[in-house]
Amino acid sequence: MTMPASIFARALGEDFTRLHPQLQRRFGVGVDAGYGCIGRGVMTELRRGPWWTVPFLRLGTLRNIMFPERASDVPFQIDNFPYIDGFGRETVTFVRTMQVGPRRRRRFDATMIYSAARGRIVDYLGSHQHLAVDLELSVTEDGALRLISHSQRFYEGIIAFRFPMLLSGRADFTERYDEERGCFVIDLEVRNPRFGRLFGYRGEFTCTYPRASAIPETVKPYREERRE
């Protein structure tokens, strides 16, 4: 029997098989697949834009969306767990926890669904799913996964509007598998079309694949948003 496709396989279609086998396993995480993925490693670089971006980035820490630090060799963990949310949608967590100091951690939270209506993955950013972002996924010639963010929508109660890109940033993310070193390598850059870099990171990690039944409640959002 063919296993139902993960949300990433649905988004990529036949191109999913072009991913490196290790990336196919990692992004094969799903409810029917029965497993999650925990990555542990090091952010070799946390980067941000000029000084005037700091207040904006600090504001994002209130909902686990952004971080203001510049740092290197930061221990981190990424938790990818599949579950069915309160609206019956298969959801996968992308929770990055970074130990930026002896007594300071930062989290960058996201939960992703596959939207049949939009024909793509929708990424809910932050601990309260206030920001919904359309993602464009593709596979590079060397089998890496590339992700580019597009339209962004803000939702809170009766408030709903398309978030102007002039006040936000576009993410360009790549994840590949390094055969020689036996690890995953990630690189994220978030830029504003007028003001340039807002923040980003580069890191590497290895993975374990626990059973999906052991989903920590701490990686789920505090609030779920129905609107896509």
CYANA upper distance limits for C-alpha pairs under 8 A (distance plus 0.5 A):
  3 MET  CA     32 ASP  CA      7.56
  3 MET  CA     33 ALA  CA      7.51
  4 PRO  CA     32 ASP  CA      6.99
  4 PRO  CA     33 ALA  CA      8.19
  5 ALA  CA      9 ALA  CA      6.03
  5 ALA  CA     10 ARG  CA      6.55
  5 ALA  CA     28 GLY  CA      7.97
  5 ALA  CA     30 GLY  CA      8.34
  6 SER  CA     10 ARG  CA      6.77
  6 SER  CA     27 PHE  CA      7.84
  6 SER  CA     28 GLY  CA      5.86
  6 SER  CA     29 VAL  CA      6.76
  6 SER  CA     30 GLY  CA      5.66
  6 SER  CA     31 VAL  CA      8.47
  6 SER  CA     33 ALA  CA      8.24
  7 ILE  CA     11 ALA  CA      6.74
  7 ILE  CA     30 GLY  CA      7.76
  7 ILE  CA     90 GLU  CA      8.25
  7 ILE  CA    113 ILE  CA      7.14
  7 ILE  CA    114 TYR  CA      5.81
  7 ILE  CA    121 ILE  CA      7.83
  8 PHE  CA     12 LEU  CA      6.62
  8 PHE  CA     16 PHE  CA      8.14
  8 PHE  CA     27 PHE  CA      6.72
  8 PHE  CA     28 GLY  CA      7.59
  8 PHE  CA    114 TYR  CA      8.18
  8 PHE  CA    121 ILE  CA      8.08
  9 ALA  CA     13 GLY  CA      6.12
  9 ALA  CA     14 GLU  CA      8.33
  9 ALA  CA     16 PHE  CA      5.94
  9 ALA  CA     27 PHE  CA      8.22
  9 ALA  CA     28 GLY  CA      7.61
 10 ARG  CA    114 TYR  CA      7.96
 11 ALA  CA    114 TYR  CA      7.50
 11 ALA  CA    119 GLY  CA      7.62
 11 ALA  CA    120 ARG  CA      5.86
 11 ALA  CA    121 ILE  CA      6.89
 11 ALA  CA    137 LEU  CA      7.65
 12 LEU  CA     16 PHE  CA      5.81
 12 LEU  CA    137 LEU  CA      7.04
 12 LEU  CA    138 SER  CA      7.29
 14 GLU  CA     18 ARG  CA      8.27
 15 ASP  CA     19 LEU  CA      7.75
 15 ASP  CA    138 SER  CA      8.13
 15 ASP  CA    139 VAL  CA      7.19
 16 PHE  CA     24 GLN  CA      7.53
 16 PHE  CA    139 VAL  CA      8.09
 17 THR  CA     24 GLN  CA      7.69
 18 ARG  CA    139 VAL  CA      7.31
 18 ARG  CA    143 GLY  CA      6.32
 19 LEU  CA     23 LEU  CA      6.45
 19 LEU  CA     24 GLN  CA      6.37
 19 LEU  CA    139 VAL  CA      6.86
 19 LEU  CA    143 GLY  CA      4.82
 19 LEU  CA    144 ALA  CA      6.51
 19 LEU  CA    145 LEU  CA      7.37
 20 HIS  CA     24 GLN  CA      6.77
 20 HIS  CA    142 ASP  CA      8.30
 20 HIS  CA    143 GLY  CA      5.32
 20 HIS  CA    144 ALA  CA      7.14
 20 HIS  CA    176 ARG  CA      8.24
 20 HIS  CA    177 TYR  CA      7.49
 21 PRO  CA     25 ARG  CA      6.80
 22 GLN  CA     26 ARG  CA      6.73
 22 GLN  CA    177 TYR  CA      7.37
 23 LEU  CA     27 PHE  CA      6.38
 23 LEU  CA     28 GLY  CA      8.49
 23 LEU  CA    144 ALA  CA      8.11
 23 LEU  CA    145 LEU  CA      8.32
 23 LEU  CA    176 ARG  CA      7.79
 23 LEU  CA    177 TYR  CA      7.45
 24 GLN  CA     28 GLY  CA      6.09
 25 ARG  CA     29 VAL  CA      7.61
 26 ARG  CA     37 CYS  CA      7.11
 28 GLY  CA     33 ALA  CA      7.70
 29 VAL  CA     33 ALA  CA      6.77
 29 VAL  CA     34 GLY  CA      8.06
 29 VAL  CA     35 TYR  CA      6.51
 29 VAL  CA     36 GLY  CA      6.03
 29 VAL  CA     37 CYS  CA      7.48
 29 VAL  CA     80 ASN  CA      8.07
 29 VAL  CA     81 PHE  CA      7.76
 29 VAL  CA     82 PRO  CA      7.16
 29 VAL  CA     92 VAL  CA      8.28
 30 GLY  CA     34 GLY  CA      6.86
 30 GLY  CA     35 TYR  CA      7.19
 30 GLY  CA     36 GLY  CA      7.70
 30 GLY  CA     81 PHE  CA      8.14
 30 GLY  CA     82 PRO  CA      5.62
 30 GLY  CA     83 TYR  CA      8.14
 30 GLY  CA     90 GLU  CA      8.21
 30 GLY  CA     92 VAL  CA      7.74
 31 VAL  CA     35 TYR  CA      7.76
 31 VAL  CA     82 PRO  CA      5.84
 31 VAL  CA     83 TYR  CA      6.43
 31 VAL  CA     84 ILE  CA      8.14
 31 VAL  CA     90 GLU  CA      7.53
 31 VAL  CA    212 ALA  CA      7.63
 34 GLY  CA    211 ARG  CA      6.46
 34 GLY  CA    212 ALA  CA      5.68
 34 GLY  CA    213 SER  CA      7.97
 35 TYR  CA     81 PHE  CA      8.01
 35 TYR  CA     82 PRO  CA      8.18
 35 TYR  CA    209 TYR  CA      6.58
 35 TYR  CA    210 PRO  CA      6.13
 35 TYR  CA    211 ARG  CA      4.81
 35 TYR  CA    212 ALA  CA      4.70
 35 TYR  CA    213 SER  CA      8.18
 36 GLY  CA     79 ASP  CA      8.43
 36 GLY  CA     80 ASN  CA      6.20
 36 GLY  CA     81 PHE  CA      5.10
 36 GLY  CA     82 PRO  CA      6.90
 36 GLY  CA    209 TYR  CA      5.91
 36 GLY  CA    210 PRO  CA      5.98
 36 GLY  CA    211 ARG  CA      6.56
 36 GLY  CA    212 ALA  CA      5.52
 37 CYS  CA     79 ASP  CA      6.75
 37 CYS  CA     80 ASN  CA      5.51
 37 CYS  CA     81 PHE  CA      6.94
 37 CYS  CA    207 CYS  CA      6.94
 37 CYS  CA    208 THR  CA      6.31
 37 CYS  CA    209 TYR  CA      5.05
 37 CYS  CA    210 PRO  CA      6.89
 38 ILE  CA     77 GLN  CA      7.59
 38 ILE  CA     78 ILE  CA      6.29
 38 ILE  CA     79 ASP  CA      5.32
 38 ILE  CA     80 ASN  CA      6.66
 38 ILE  CA    207 CYS  CA      5.96
 38 ILE  CA    208 THR  CA      5.87
 38 ILE  CA    209 TYR  CA      6.85
 38 ILE  CA    210 PRO  CA      8.05
 39 GLY  CA     77 GLN  CA      6.04
 39 GLY  CA     78 ILE  CA      5.53
 39 GLY  CA     79 ASP  CA      7.10
 39 GLY  CA    205 PHE  CA      6.31
 39 GLY  CA    206 THR  CA      5.90
 39 GLY  CA    207 CYS  CA      4.79
 39 GLY  CA    208 THR  CA      7.05
 40 ARG  CA     75 PRO  CA      8.25
 40 ARG  CA     76 PHE  CA      6.50
 40 ARG  CA     77 GLN  CA      5.02
 40 ARG  CA     78 ILE  CA      7.06
 40 ARG  CA    205 PHE  CA      5.67
 40 ARG  CA    206 THR  CA      6.25
 40 ARG  CA    207 CYS  CA      7.00
 41 GLY  CA     75 PRO  CA      6.41
 41 GLY  CA     76 PHE  CA      6.13
 41 GLY  CA     77 GLN  CA      6.99
 41 GLY  CA    203 GLY  CA      7.90
 41 GLY  CA    204 GLU  CA      6.18
 41 GLY  CA    205 PHE  CA      4.45
 41 GLY  CA    206 THR  CA      6.92
 42 VAL  CA     73 ASP  CA      6.16
 42 VAL  CA     74 VAL  CA      5.79
 42 VAL  CA     75 PRO  CA      4.97
 42 VAL  CA     76 PHE  CA      6.11
 42 VAL  CA    203 GLY  CA      6.09
 42 VAL  CA    204 GLU  CA      6.20
 42 VAL  CA    205 PHE  CA      6.93
 43 MET  CA     72 SER  CA      7.11
 43 MET  CA     73 ASP  CA      5.92
 43 MET  CA     74 VAL  CA      5.38
 43 MET  CA     75 PRO  CA      6.74
 43 MET  CA     76 PHE  CA      7.07
 43 MET  CA     98 MET  CA      8.49
 43 MET  CA    201 TYR  CA      7.30
 43 MET  CA    202 ARG  CA      6.20
 43 MET  CA    203 GLY  CA      4.43
 43 MET  CA    204 GLU  CA      6.98
 44 THR  CA     72 SER  CA      5.49
 44 THR  CA     73 ASP  CA      4.89
 44 THR  CA     74 VAL  CA      6.93
 44 THR  CA    201 TYR  CA      8.26
 44 THR  CA    202 ARG  CA      6.26
 44 THR  CA    203 GLY  CA      5.52
 44 THR  CA    204 GLU  CA      7.90
 45 GLU  CA     70 ARG  CA      8.01
 45 GLU  CA     71 ALA  CA      6.36
 45 GLU  CA     72 SER  CA      4.90
 45 GLU  CA     73 ASP  CA      6.92
 45 GLU  CA     74 VAL  CA      7.99
 45 GLU  CA    201 TYR  CA      5.99
 45 GLU  CA    202 ARG  CA      5.72
 45 GLU  CA    203 GLY  CA      7.25
 46 LEU  CA     69 GLU  CA      7.21
 46 LEU  CA     70 ARG  CA      5.56
 46 LEU  CA     71 ALA  CA      5.52
 46 LEU  CA     72 SER  CA      6.61
 46 LEU  CA     74 VAL  CA      8.46
 46 LEU  CA    199 PHE  CA      8.22
 46 LEU  CA    200 GLY  CA      6.61
 46 LEU  CA    201 TYR  CA      5.00
 46 LEU  CA    202 ARG  CA      7.21
 47 ARG  CA     69 GLU  CA      7.49
 47 ARG  CA     70 ARG  CA      5.40
 47 ARG  CA     71 ALA  CA      7.44
 47 ARG  CA    199 PHE  CA      5.95
 47 ARG  CA    200 GLY  CA      5.68
 47 ARG  CA    201 TYR  CA      6.32
 48 ARG  CA     53 THR  CA      8.21
 48 ARG  CA     68 PRO  CA      7.15
 48 ARG  CA     69 GLU  CA      7.57
 48 ARG  CA     70 ARG  CA      6.82
 48 ARG  CA    197 ARG  CA      7.16
 48 ARG  CA    198 LEU  CA      5.88
 48 ARG  CA    199 PHE  CA      4.27
 48 ARG  CA    200 GLY  CA      6.64
 49 GLY  CA     53 THR  CA      6.45
 49 GLY  CA     54 VAL  CA      8.43
 49 GLY  CA    196 GLY  CA      7.94
 49 GLY  CA    197 ARG  CA      5.47
 49 GLY  CA    198 LEU  CA      5.15
 49 GLY  CA    199 PHE  CA      6.35
 50 PRO  CA     54 VAL  CA      8.10
 50 PRO  CA    198 LEU  CA      8.39
 52 TRP  CA     56 PHE  CA      8.43
 53 THR  CA     57 LEU  CA      6.69
 53 THR  CA     68 PRO  CA      8.50
 53 THR  CA    198 LEU  CA      6.98
 54 VAL  CA     58 ARG  CA      6.48
 54 VAL  CA     68 PRO  CA      6.04
 55 PRO  CA     59 LEU  CA      6.72
 56 PHE  CA     60 GLY  CA      7.12
 57 LEU  CA     61 THR  CA      7.26
 57 LEU  CA     66 MET  CA      6.02
 57 LEU  CA     67 PHE  CA      5.87
 57 LEU  CA     68 PRO  CA      5.62
 57 LEU  CA    198 LEU  CA      8.46
 58 ARG  CA     62 LEU  CA      7.89
 58 ARG  CA     66 MET  CA      7.76
 58 ARG  CA     67 PHE  CA      6.66
 58 ARG  CA     68 PRO  CA      6.29
 59 LEU  CA     63 ARG  CA      8.47
 59 LEU  CA     66 MET  CA      8.44
 60 GLY  CA     64 ASN  CA      6.72
 60 GLY  CA     65 ILE  CA      5.54
 60 GLY  CA     66 MET  CA      5.25
 60 GLY  CA     67 PHE  CA      7.20
 61 THR  CA     65 ILE  CA      6.38
 61 THR  CA     66 MET  CA      5.94
 61 THR  CA     67 PHE  CA      6.25
 61 THR  CA    106 ARG  CA      7.95
 61 THR  CA    107 ARG  CA      8.20
 63 ARG  CA    126 GLY  CA      5.60
 63 ARG  CA    127 SER  CA      5.76
 63 ARG  CA    128 HIS  CA      7.36
 64 ASN  CA    106 ARG  CA      7.85
 64 ASN  CA    107 ARG  CA      5.70
 64 ASN  CA    108 PHE  CA      5.40
 64 ASN  CA    109 ASP  CA      6.08
 64 ASN  CA    126 GLY  CA      5.49
 64 ASN  CA    127 SER  CA      6.40
 65 ILE  CA    107 ARG  CA      7.88
 65 ILE  CA    108 PHE  CA      5.56
 65 ILE  CA    109 ASP  CA      6.60
 65 ILE  CA    110 ALA  CA      8.45
 65 ILE  CA    125 LEU  CA      6.73
 65 ILE  CA    126 GLY  CA      5.31
 65 ILE  CA    127 SER  CA      8.24
 66 MET  CA    107 ARG  CA      8.41
 66 MET  CA    108 PHE  CA      6.69
 66 MET  CA    199 PHE  CA      8.29
 67 PHE  CA    106 ARG  CA      7.29
 67 PHE  CA    108 PHE  CA      8.32
 67 PHE  CA    199 PHE  CA      8.21
 68 PRO  CA    199 PHE  CA      8.20
 69 GLU  CA    100 VAL  CA      8.11
 71 ALA  CA    100 VAL  CA      7.80
 74 VAL  CA     98 MET  CA      7.04
 74 VAL  CA     99 GLN  CA      6.59
 74 VAL  CA    100 VAL  CA      6.39
 75 PRO  CA     98 MET  CA      6.47
 75 PRO  CA     99 GLN  CA      6.09
 75 PRO  CA    100 VAL  CA      8.12
 76 PHE  CA     96 ARG  CA      7.36
 76 PHE  CA     97 THR  CA      5.91
 76 PHE  CA     98 MET  CA      4.82
 76 PHE  CA     99 GLN  CA      6.66
 77 GLN  CA     95 VAL  CA      8.47
 77 GLN  CA     96 ARG  CA      6.18
 77 GLN  CA     97 THR  CA      5.79
 77 GLN  CA     98 MET  CA      7.22
 78 ILE  CA     94 PHE  CA      7.08
 78 ILE  CA     95 VAL  CA      5.89
 78 ILE  CA     96 ARG  CA      4.87
 78 ILE  CA     97 THR  CA      6.91
 79 ASP  CA     93 THR  CA      7.11
 79 ASP  CA     94 PHE  CA      6.28
 79 ASP  CA     95 VAL  CA      5.67
 79 ASP  CA     96 ARG  CA      7.14
 79 ASP  CA    219 VAL  CA      7.80
 80 ASN  CA     92 VAL  CA      6.61
 80 ASN  CA     93 THR  CA      5.31
 80 ASN  CA     94 PHE  CA      5.65
 80 ASN  CA     95 VAL  CA      7.40
 81 PHE  CA     92 VAL  CA      5.86
 81 PHE  CA     93 THR  CA      5.75
 81 PHE  CA     94 PHE  CA      8.22
 81 PHE  CA    212 ALA  CA      6.91
 81 PHE  CA    215 ILE  CA      6.84
 82 PRO  CA     90 GLU  CA      7.37
 82 PRO  CA     91 THR  CA      6.00
 82 PRO  CA     92 VAL  CA      4.82
 82 PRO  CA     93 THR  CA      7.06
 82 PRO  CA    212 ALA  CA      7.14
 82 PRO  CA    215 ILE  CA      8.45
 83 TYR  CA     90 GLU  CA      6.29
 83 TYR  CA     91 THR  CA      5.88
 83 TYR  CA     92 VAL  CA      7.00
 83 TYR  CA    212 ALA  CA      8.44
 83 TYR  CA    215 ILE  CA      8.48
 84 ILE  CA     88 GLY  CA      6.03
 84 ILE  CA     89 ARG  CA      5.82
 84 ILE  CA     90 GLU  CA      5.13
 84 ILE  CA     91 THR  CA      6.37
 85 ASP  CA     89 ARG  CA      5.95
 85 ASP  CA     90 GLU  CA      7.02
 85 ASP  CA     91 THR  CA      6.87
 85 ASP  CA    224 GLU  CA      8.23
 86 GLY  CA    224 GLU  CA      7.79
 87 PHE  CA    226 ARG  CA      7.20
 89 ARG  CA    113 ILE  CA      7.42
 90 GLU  CA    113 ILE  CA      6.66
 90 GLU  CA    114 TYR  CA      8.13
 91 THR  CA    111 THR  CA      6.91
 91 THR  CA    112 MET  CA      5.99
 91 THR  CA    113 ILE  CA      5.41
 91 THR  CA    114 TYR  CA      8.43
 92 VAL  CA    111 THR  CA      6.07
 92 VAL  CA    112 MET  CA      5.76
 92 VAL  CA    113 ILE  CA      7.22
 93 THR  CA    109 ASP  CA      8.22
 93 THR  CA    110 ALA  CA      6.53
 93 THR  CA    111 THR  CA      4.96
 93 THR  CA    112 MET  CA      6.97
 93 THR  CA    219 VAL  CA      7.27
 93 THR  CA    220 LYS  CA      7.49
 94 PHE  CA    109 ASP  CA      6.51
 94 PHE  CA    110 ALA  CA      5.45
 94 PHE  CA    111 THR  CA      6.29
 94 PHE  CA    112 MET  CA      8.11
 95 VAL  CA    107 ARG  CA      7.34
 95 VAL  CA    108 PHE  CA      6.37
 95 VAL  CA    109 ASP  CA      4.96
 95 VAL  CA    110 ALA  CA      6.52
 95 VAL  CA    111 THR  CA      8.46
 95 VAL  CA    219 VAL  CA      6.84
 96 ARG  CA    107 ARG  CA      5.98
 96 ARG  CA    108 PHE  CA      5.58
 96 ARG  CA    109 ASP  CA      6.81
 97 THR  CA    105 ARG  CA      7.27
 97 THR  CA    106 ARG  CA      6.27
 97 THR  CA    107 ARG  CA      5.01
 97 THR  CA    108 PHE  CA      7.12
 98 MET  CA    105 ARG  CA      5.97
 98 MET  CA    106 ARG  CA      5.67
 98 MET  CA    107 ARG  CA      6.79
 99 GLN  CA    103 ARG  CA      8.48
 99 GLN  CA    104 ARG  CA      6.68
 99 GLN  CA    105 ARG  CA      5.04
 99 GLN  CA    106 ARG  CA      7.11
100 VAL  CA    104 ARG  CA      6.29
100 VAL  CA    105 ARG  CA      6.07
100 VAL  CA    106 ARG  CA      7.29
101 GLY  CA    105 ARG  CA      7.30
108 PHE  CA    126 GLY  CA      7.43
109 ASP  CA    125 LEU  CA      6.62
109 ASP  CA    126 GLY  CA      5.36
109 ASP  CA    127 SER  CA      6.60
109 ASP  CA    219 VAL  CA      8.49
110 ALA  CA    123 ASP  CA      6.95
110 ALA  CA    124 TYR  CA      6.01
110 ALA  CA    125 LEU  CA      5.02
110 ALA  CA    126 GLY  CA      6.14
110 ALA  CA    127 SER  CA      7.97
110 ALA  CA    129 GLN  CA      8.35
111 THR  CA    123 ASP  CA      6.36
111 THR  CA    124 TYR  CA      5.71
111 THR  CA    125 LEU  CA      7.18
111 THR  CA    129 GLN  CA      8.36
111 THR  CA    220 LYS  CA      8.40
111 THR  CA    221 PRO  CA      8.23
112 MET  CA    121 ILE  CA      7.06
112 MET  CA    122 VAL  CA      6.22
112 MET  CA    123 ASP  CA      4.99
112 MET  CA    124 TYR  CA      6.57
113 ILE  CA    121 ILE  CA      6.10
113 ILE  CA    122 VAL  CA      6.01
113 ILE  CA    123 ASP  CA      7.20
114 TYR  CA    119 GLY  CA      7.97
114 TYR  CA    120 ARG  CA      6.31
114 TYR  CA    121 ILE  CA      4.86
114 TYR  CA    122 VAL  CA      6.69
115 SER  CA    119 GLY  CA      6.21
115 SER  CA    120 ARG  CA      6.08
115 SER  CA    121 ILE  CA      6.28
115 SER  CA    122 VAL  CA      6.85
115 SER  CA    228 GLU  CA      7.93
116 ALA  CA    120 ARG  CA      7.40
120 ARG  CA    134 ASP  CA      7.53
120 ARG  CA    135 LEU  CA      7.12
120 ARG  CA    136 GLU  CA      7.55
121 ILE  CA    134 ASP  CA      6.79
121 ILE  CA    135 LEU  CA      6.06
121 ILE  CA    136 GLU  CA      8.04
122 VAL  CA    132 ALA  CA      6.82
122 VAL  CA    133 VAL  CA      6.02
122 VAL  CA    134 ASP  CA      5.35
122 VAL  CA    135 LEU  CA      6.59
122 VAL  CA    228 GLU  CA      7.43
123 ASP  CA    132 ALA  CA      6.09
123 ASP  CA    133 VAL  CA      5.52
123 ASP  CA    134 ASP  CA      6.90
123 ASP  CA    135 LEU  CA      7.38
124 TYR  CA    129 GLN  CA      5.43
124 TYR  CA    130 HIS  CA      7.57
124 TYR  CA    131 LEU  CA      6.11
124 TYR  CA    132 ALA  CA      5.02
124 TYR  CA    133 VAL  CA      6.86
125 LEU  CA    129 GLN  CA      5.91
125 LEU  CA    130 HIS  CA      7.30
125 LEU  CA    131 LEU  CA      5.86
125 LEU  CA    132 ALA  CA      6.94
125 LEU  CA    133 VAL  CA      8.10
126 GLY  CA    130 HIS  CA      7.49
126 GLY  CA    131 LEU  CA      7.87
126 GLY  CA    221 PRO  CA      8.05
127 SER  CA    220 LYS  CA      8.28
127 SER  CA    221 PRO  CA      5.25
127 SER  CA    222 TYR  CA      6.32
127 SER  CA    223 ARG  CA      7.66
128 HIS  CA    221 PRO  CA      6.15
128 HIS  CA    222 TYR  CA      5.93
128 HIS  CA    223 ARG  CA      5.14
128 HIS  CA    224 GLU  CA      7.13
129 GLN  CA    155 TYR  CA      8.40
129 GLN  CA    221 PRO  CA      7.48
129 GLN  CA    223 ARG  CA      6.91
129 GLN  CA    224 GLU  CA      6.53
129 GLN  CA    225 GLU  CA      6.50
130 HIS  CA    154 PHE  CA      6.08
130 HIS  CA    155 TYR  CA      5.55
130 HIS  CA    156 GLU  CA      6.62
130 HIS  CA    225 GLU  CA      7.87
131 LEU  CA    152 GLN  CA      7.14
131 LEU  CA    153 ARG  CA      6.14
131 LEU  CA    154 PHE  CA      5.20
131 LEU  CA    155 TYR  CA      6.89
132 ALA  CA    152 GLN  CA      6.13
132 ALA  CA    153 ARG  CA      5.65
132 ALA  CA    154 PHE  CA      6.99
132 ALA  CA    155 TYR  CA      8.30
132 ALA  CA    228 GLU  CA      7.03
133 VAL  CA    149 SER  CA      7.04
133 VAL  CA    150 HIS  CA      7.00
133 VAL  CA    151 SER  CA      6.28
133 VAL  CA    152 GLN  CA      4.96
133 VAL  CA    153 ARG  CA      7.00
134 ASP  CA    149 SER  CA      6.35
134 ASP  CA    150 HIS  CA      5.75
134 ASP  CA    151 SER  CA      5.97
134 ASP  CA    152 GLN  CA      7.12
135 LEU  CA    147 LEU  CA      6.98
135 LEU  CA    148 ILE  CA      6.30
135 LEU  CA    149 SER  CA      5.16
135 LEU  CA    150 HIS  CA      6.61
136 GLU  CA    147 LEU  CA      6.11
136 GLU  CA    148 ILE  CA      5.69
136 GLU  CA    149 SER  CA      6.73
136 GLU  CA    150 HIS  CA      7.84
137 LEU  CA    145 LEU  CA      7.62
137 LEU  CA    146 ARG  CA      6.30
137 LEU  CA    147 LEU  CA      5.19
137 LEU  CA    148 ILE  CA      7.21
138 SER  CA    145 LEU  CA      6.53
138 SER  CA    146 ARG  CA      5.75
138 SER  CA    147 LEU  CA      7.05
139 VAL  CA    143 GLY  CA      6.40
139 VAL  CA    144 ALA  CA      6.15
139 VAL  CA    145 LEU  CA      5.38
139 VAL  CA    146 ARG  CA      6.49
140 THR  CA    144 ALA  CA      5.72
140 THR  CA    145 LEU  CA      6.91
140 THR  CA    146 ARG  CA      7.36
143 GLY  CA    176 ARG  CA      7.59
144 ALA  CA    174 THR  CA      7.33
144 ALA  CA    175 GLU  CA      6.17
144 ALA  CA    176 ARG  CA      4.85
144 ALA  CA    177 TYR  CA      7.58
145 LEU  CA    174 THR  CA      6.14
145 LEU  CA    175 GLU  CA      5.76
145 LEU  CA    176 ARG  CA      6.89
146 ARG  CA    172 ASP  CA      7.96
146 ARG  CA    173 PHE  CA      6.18
146 ARG  CA    174 THR  CA      4.95
146 ARG  CA    175 GLU  CA      7.09
147 LEU  CA    171 ALA  CA      8.22
147 LEU  CA    172 ASP  CA      6.45
147 LEU  CA    173 PHE  CA      5.51
147 LEU  CA    174 THR  CA      6.82
148 ILE  CA    170 ARG  CA      7.74
148 ILE  CA    171 ALA  CA      6.10
148 ILE  CA    172 ASP  CA      5.24
148 ILE  CA    173 PHE  CA      6.87
149 SER  CA    170 ARG  CA      6.08
149 SER  CA    171 ALA  CA      5.71
149 SER  CA    172 ASP  CA      7.35
150 HIS  CA    170 ARG  CA      7.19
151 SER  CA    162 ARG  CA      8.01
151 SER  CA    163 PHE  CA      8.27
152 GLN  CA    162 ARG  CA      6.42
152 GLN  CA    163 PHE  CA      5.82
152 GLN  CA    164 PRO  CA      8.19
152 GLN  CA    165 MET  CA      8.29
153 ARG  CA    160 ALA  CA      7.62
153 ARG  CA    161 PHE  CA      6.21
153 ARG  CA    162 ARG  CA      4.81
153 ARG  CA    163 PHE  CA      5.65
154 PHE  CA    159 ILE  CA      8.20
154 PHE  CA    160 ALA  CA      6.08
154 PHE  CA    161 PHE  CA      5.97
154 PHE  CA    162 ARG  CA      6.70
154 PHE  CA    163 PHE  CA      6.50
155 TYR  CA    159 ILE  CA      6.24
155 TYR  CA    160 ALA  CA      5.14
155 TYR  CA    161 PHE  CA      7.44
155 TYR  CA    225 GLU  CA      8.08
155 TYR  CA    227 ARG  CA      8.19
156 GLU  CA    160 ALA  CA      7.09
163 PHE  CA    167 LEU  CA      8.18
163 PHE  CA    168 SER  CA      8.06
164 PRO  CA    168 SER  CA      7.21
165 MET  CA    169 GLY  CA      6.70
165 MET  CA    170 ARG  CA      8.18
165 MET  CA    192 ASN  CA      7.83
165 MET  CA    193 PRO  CA      7.99
166 LEU  CA    192 ASN  CA      7.27
166 LEU  CA    193 PRO  CA      7.17
166 LEU  CA    194 ARG  CA      7.49
167 LEU  CA    192 ASN  CA      8.02
168 SER  CA    192 ASN  CA      6.53
169 GLY  CA    190 VAL  CA      6.12
169 GLY  CA    191 ARG  CA      5.38
169 GLY  CA    192 ASN  CA      4.78
169 GLY  CA    193 PRO  CA      7.58
169 GLY  CA    198 LEU  CA      7.63
170 ARG  CA    190 VAL  CA      5.85
170 ARG  CA    191 ARG  CA      5.92
170 ARG  CA    192 ASN  CA      6.85
170 ARG  CA    193 PRO  CA      8.26
171 ALA  CA    188 LEU  CA      7.37
171 ALA  CA    189 GLU  CA      6.25
171 ALA  CA    190 VAL  CA      4.81
171 ALA  CA    191 ARG  CA      7.14
172 ASP  CA    188 LEU  CA      6.30
172 ASP  CA    189 GLU  CA      5.87
172 ASP  CA    190 VAL  CA      6.87
173 PHE  CA    186 ILE  CA      7.88
173 PHE  CA    187 ASP  CA      6.18
173 PHE  CA    188 LEU  CA      4.90
173 PHE  CA    189 GLU  CA      7.01
174 THR  CA    186 ILE  CA      6.24
174 THR  CA    187 ASP  CA      5.88
174 THR  CA    188 LEU  CA      7.14
175 GLU  CA    184 PHE  CA      7.42
175 GLU  CA    185 VAL  CA      6.15
175 GLU  CA    186 ILE  CA      4.94
175 GLU  CA    187 ASP  CA      7.09
176 ARG  CA    184 PHE  CA      6.28
176 ARG  CA    185 VAL  CA      5.88
176 ARG  CA    186 ILE  CA      7.13
177 TYR  CA    182 GLY  CA      7.80
177 TYR  CA    183 CYS  CA      6.41
177 TYR  CA    184 PHE  CA      4.97
177 TYR  CA    185 VAL  CA      6.56
178 ASP  CA    182 GLY  CA      6.12
178 ASP  CA    183 CYS  CA      5.95
178 ASP  CA    184 PHE  CA      6.53
178 ASP  CA    185 VAL  CA      7.32
179 GLU  CA    183 CYS  CA      7.67
182 GLY  CA    206 THR  CA      8.10
183 CYS  CA    204 GLU  CA      6.91
183 CYS  CA    205 PHE  CA      6.04
183 CYS  CA    206 THR  CA      5.62
184 PHE  CA    204 GLU  CA      5.92
184 PHE  CA    205 PHE  CA      5.83
184 PHE  CA    206 THR  CA      6.67
185 VAL  CA    202 ARG  CA      8.09
185 VAL  CA    203 GLY  CA      6.32
185 VAL  CA    204 GLU  CA      4.90
185 VAL  CA    205 PHE  CA      7.25
186 ILE  CA    201 TYR  CA      8.44
186 ILE  CA    202 ARG  CA      6.11
186 ILE  CA    203 GLY  CA      5.81
186 ILE  CA    204 GLU  CA      6.67
187 ASP  CA    200 GLY  CA      8.08
187 ASP  CA    201 TYR  CA      6.34
187 ASP  CA    202 ARG  CA      4.89
187 ASP  CA    203 GLY  CA      7.12
188 LEU  CA    200 GLY  CA      5.56
188 LEU  CA    201 TYR  CA      5.79
188 LEU  CA    202 ARG  CA      6.91
189 GLU  CA    197 ARG  CA      7.74
189 GLU  CA    198 LEU  CA      8.44
189 GLU  CA    199 PHE  CA      6.84
189 GLU  CA    200 GLY  CA      4.93
189 GLU  CA    201 TYR  CA      7.28
190 VAL  CA    197 ARG  CA      6.53
190 VAL  CA    198 LEU  CA      6.13
190 VAL  CA    199 PHE  CA      5.99
190 VAL  CA    200 GLY  CA      6.33
191 ARG  CA    195 PHE  CA      7.99
191 ARG  CA    196 GLY  CA      5.49
191 ARG  CA    197 ARG  CA      4.69
191 ARG  CA    198 LEU  CA      5.78
191 ARG  CA    199 PHE  CA      7.75
192 ASN  CA    196 GLY  CA      5.42
192 ASN  CA    197 ARG  CA      6.72
192 ASN  CA    198 LEU  CA      7.10
210 PRO  CA    214 ALA  CA      7.91
215 ILE  CA    219 VAL  CA      8.42
216 PRO  CA    220 LYS  CA      8.09
